[in-house]
Amino acid sequence: MDPSATLETFKMILEAETGLASSQQVVMLGGKAVTGDGSTLSQLGFENDCLVIMERRLAPRADTGADASRPPAGAGEPDVAAVNPDGSAKYPERLMSMLAQPGFEMRFPPEMAKAIKDRDVESFQTSLRQMRDETLKRQQEEERFMRLAAEDPMNIEVQKRLEEIIRQKNVEENFQNAMEYNPEAFSSVTMLYINATVNGVKLPAFVDSGAQMSIMGQSTAEKCGLLRLMDKRFAGKAVGVGTGNVRC
């Protein structure tokens, strides 16, 4: 996008790409809703490679009683990602609903993912507070490191810290590549069995597209009447999780 383009233009492009009307879009940058359709993207803080989230604007709901987890009536569209000074969410129920997108379990720490899945507001808020405390701790440590680096760039502690930063960057880059190119490695895989018929005998068969050869147990081969075709000159041992004799 051209930095001089307006937010309104950006929303029109999103509407063309997603089919969601611009009036129903909530554009979020840095966890906060962006407003001001006439402002340019650069004025609103958009930069190269920044993460922009577009959510569907939630329809107002009629509530019979007050609920601290929901925005007050007449307040307009709330900032769902708004947080309290202690790091907890102002509207935790709405925020959990927004975060519960397909595959969310891989994007959050286990405790937070479980809280989102179970709609456990208390555990969710506790996880957010812990994340805030950890962020503040990292920021303080980073500030201390910057002071040391400015005072003495060749300080041993500074050099170790630089090495750790480079190592962590490589780890994160490797993780992002794995998430992009091999996402199936982060989820459980359902084994695929099919109903097959071998020599007129019906039996279940396991489909493994990466196997180098097809294997059948001796008892199954006998049941299917195939032992008479077994060539005992070719034999070996299958090694993996355990071992087993192999004959062709």
PyMOL commands that set and color helices and strands:
alter all, ss='L'
color gray80, all
select helices_A, chain A and resi 7-18+22-24+92-99+104-106+110-118+121-151+156-181+183-186+218-223+227-229
alter helices_A, ss='H'
color red, helices_A
select strands_A, chain A and resi 25-29+32-33+52-56+193-198+201-206+235-239+243-247
alter strands_A, ss='S'
color yellow, strands_A
deselect
rebuild
show_as cartoon
